[in-house]
Amino acid sequence: MLRRGPKFGPILWQLPPNLAFEPERLDPFLVLLPRDRRAAAALAAQHENRMDGRAWLDPGPDGPVHHAVEGRHPSFGSPECLALFRGHGVALVETDGIADHPQLREPTGPIRYARLHLRPELGPAGYGPAAIAEWAERCRGWAAEGRDVFIIFDAAGDESVKLHTPTNAAALLAELARG
């Protein structure tokens, strides 16, 4: 991942829906996450012997390493969970479109990371102009707070709408460019 240079973005950690929030398990994990590129390179240097000569260990330019965790169990919306993630400066992923995932809307880290899951009920083209305008407004608000914003369009395995993810992403970019 370090090889991506200036395109190095946040690392997404997706947790299974049956994994409830357990601070005694998550806190040690969050402590271990590298916070900058040099720390990530140092962690990568601890690779298995089979990776000798194949691992990219040059940290490149100084910069942060951001993490986003998608906790899919409802317990990830608890005040205790939000406080733990805020304390570690790790973003909890905001999702849209999956009813059984917690609908987190509170910032917990220096970035905002949202996964927009296209749903058939949105229509044949996925997100329409009104939904795109709403997400653009959210993005502008997060950026105004000084946060980097990452939006991922995903079809959650539904092939009937998956082909619209690039179109929806382009529509969001165009709406953001309009200011």
C-alpha positions, -999 to +999 in steps of 0.1 A: +000+000+000+029+024+007+038+021-030+007+041-039+027+073-029+004+104-029-026+082-038-023+063-005-057+067+011-074+053+043-073+017+051-108+002+054-114-025+080-147-043+075-159-063+104-184-092+101-220-085+111-219-110+139-189-093+156-204-071+183-185-042+198-163-055+225-139-028+238-115-053+254-109-067+219-111-035+198-089-013+220-057-034+216-064-036+178-068+002+175-036+008+195-016-013+170-028+006+139+001+027+124-007+064+124+019+076+098+037+062+068+070+056+087+051+035+113+034+016+085+067+009+069+081-003+103+051-026+107+055-039+072+092-047+079+080-073+104+066-094+075+070-132+071+102-145+056+084-155+024+079-118+017+117-111+017+125-091-014+088-086-023+076-062+003+076-025-003+092-009+027+099+026+015+075+049+035+077+076+008+068+111+018+058+119+054+021+117+059-006+102+080-022+068+077-059+070+083-081+041+092-118+035+088-137+007+105-170-006+092-186-021+122-217-039+109-232-050+143-258-026+158-236-023+190-211-002+170-235+028+174-232+028+212-218+059+230-190+037+244-180+026+209-181+062+196-159+074+225-134+046+220-130+054+183-128+091+189-101+084+215-080+066+189-088+090+161-102+062+139-132+068+117-163+047+119-177+042+084-210+058+076-232+035+055-262+042+034-285+015+020-281-015+043-308-015+068-293-040+093-260-020+095-258+007+121-264+041+105-236+060+121-236+097+115-211+110+141-175+118+133-149+098+153-117+105+134-100+131+113-116+118+081-151+110+070-156+077+051-189+067+037-200+036+017-231+042-003-247+009-012-269+012-042-303-003-037-329-013-063-355+009-046-334+040-057-344+032-092-326+018-122-298+045-121-291+042-084-288+076-067-308+103-084-302+140-085-318+147-051-298+120-033-266+131-050-272+167-040-278+156-004-246+137-003-227+165-019-240+188+008-228+164+035-194+162+018-191+200+017-199+202+054-173+176+064-147+193+043-156+227+059-148+210+092-113+203+079-119+166+073-107+147+042-138+130+027-139+095+011-171+083-006-173+048-020-203+037-041-210+000-038-238-022-049-236-047-020-235-076-045-266-065-065-256-069-101-287-050-113-275-017-099-237-023-097-231-010-132-244+024-120-217+030-094-193+049-118-222+070-130-232+079-095-196+087-085-193+110-115-226+127-107-214+133-071-181+148-084-200+170-108-223+182-081-193+190-058-176+209-086-207+231-089-200+242-054 
